[in-house]
């Protein structure tokens, strides 16, 4: 029984060696964006009322006072000649994202942010606020109670405790869609796919995969755009449903991304290194100050006590690390294993990679964030 198990294990290992590493494939819907299928950003100006004395100071926020007077006037209350001194009102900016294909009557979330010097919007109520798109047309109307998820308290002496951001909040499902974006996917005869990571090879592979299932329906126009056209009398909706679930192997350029602030290094699998020798060592210079007190001798005339500076400088050079030789065409794993063998820190590894790139031995682009 044990002999059979060993033979089976050897066969499985041999099959794994022959098969090699698995190919990483992704659905087309995960690596592209469809033309016109996107959110639309909306913005509006409104007023939040019902605050517990944490609203705008009307003397410091004239736009809040003007908005309050205009609102009351529309409701039949004339306050033009009155002196308003309330702190329960705040002017806010309201933003929302209108999803693609949203129908009239659908509800979306709205974000409310203080515009003046209000201290908190907790518990306030946003009055009816039209939300407009880039074309100036109102696509939604927002209203509701603002939830900040923050805590803020202050004492008479001026001490303040705050957790979170009390001057910004959300209204869940607080906006109602009044007008649709007007995008008609079903009536389109062609559609463009936009690659999230532009690449010549990936665009060509997407067109090949689509044409393999639907001959003559896809053309790669450039590294970013792949145009598709329904075939066999299909409508655009059903055609896109089939296309987005096709799998393709995306390609990526050789790149090394370095975040010097956090000390993070990310290297792609296609990074290659030409023949190069690397040696890394640290030079530490330590300066210690030991002030000494100098006093005059006994019975001396005119002598004073003085502090005499005394410096001790030590130079420590790390030794014992040998040259690391990386052969021509070495892969990412070989490079990482070699650098780890030197025992270098992420900060030192960043300097080493930049130096190898300067020497012309790193066959990849370096992007420093």
Residue, then its C-alpha position, 0 to 999 in steps of 0.5 A: x500500500x505504501x509502495x503504491x502511494x509513493x508511486x502515485x506521489x511521484x506520478x503527480x509530481x512528474x505531471x506537475x513538472x510537465x504541466x508547469x505553472x498555471x496560466x493566469x487568466x482574467x475575465x474581460x469584464x475585470x480588465x476593461x471598462x465599457x464605453x458609456x457604462x459609468x457613474x455620473x457625478x452630481x453636486x448641489x448646494x443646500x441647507x441643513x437645519x435642526x442642529x443643536x447650536x453647532x451650525x454656522x455663525x451667520x456673521x462669519x457666513x453671509x452665504x448662509x444668511x442669504x440662503x436662509x432669508x431666500x428660503x423663508x421668503x419662498x415660504x412666505x416669511x419676510x426676514x429681510x430687515x430682521x437680525x438673524x442670530x441662529x446657530x442651528x443652520x448650516x450651508x452644505x455642499x451635497x454630492x452623489x454618484x448617479x449609476x449608469x442606467x438609473x431609472x426615475x424614482x430610484x434612490x441613491x446615497x448622498x454625501x453632505x459636507x459643511x461649507x461654513x464654520x459649522x462645528x457638527x452636522x450630527x442630527x441635522x436635516x437636509x432640506x430639498x436640494x437639487x443635484x445637478x450634473x456637469x451639463x447644469x441639469x438636475x438629475x436628482x433631489x436630496x433630502x433627509x437626516x444627516x448621519x455623521x458617525x462621529x462624536x464631538x463634545x466641548x466644555x465651557x473652558x474651550x476643551x474639545x473632544x472629537x472622534x471622526x469628522x462631524x462636519x461631513x456625513x451621509x444620507x443613505x438612499x437620501x436622493x431620488x433620481x428625477x431624470x435618466x442619463x439618456x444612455x441607450x445601450x440597446x440601440x448602439x451598433x458598436x461599443x468600445x472597450x477601454x483597458x484599465x491598464x493599456x497594453x498592446x499585447x493585452x489589447x491584441x489578445x482581447x480582440x483575438x479571443x472575441x474573434x475566436x468566438x464571434x469572427x470579425x466582431x472585434x478590432x484592437x484600435x490602440x493599446x487602450x481601445x478595442x472596438x466590438x460589433x454584434x454579429x448574427x443579428x444579436x442586440x448589443x445587450x446580449x452580445x456584451x453579456x457573452x463577451x464580458x465572460x470570455x477569459x484572456x491572459x493579460x500582459x504587463x510591462x516590466x516595472x518596479x514600483x517604489x514607495x520611498x516613504x513607506x519603504x515598499x517595493x513591488x516588482x513585476x514577474x517580467x523584470x529581468x537583470x543583466x549580468x551585474x555584481x552587487x556589494x552592499x555595506x553600511x558606513x556609520x559615523x557616530x559623534x558623541x559630545x562630552x562637555x568637561x568643566x574646567x576650574x581654576x586652581x586654588x588661590x589663583x587670581x582672575x580665573x573663572x570656571x568654564x565648560x570645555x567641549x570634548x568630541x568623540x568621533x567613531x567610524x564603523x564600516x560594516x564588513x564581511x559581505x561579499x559581492x553578489x553576482x547576478x547572471x544575465x537574464x536572471x528572473x525576479x525570483x533570482x534577484x530577490x533571493x540574491x538581495x535577501x542573501x545580502x541581508x539588506x533592508x527595504x531601504x537599502x534594497x531601494x538604493x540597490x535597485x536604483x543603482x542597478x538601473x543606473x548601471x543599465x543592468x535592470x531591464x525594467x522601468x522604475x516608478x518612484x511614488 
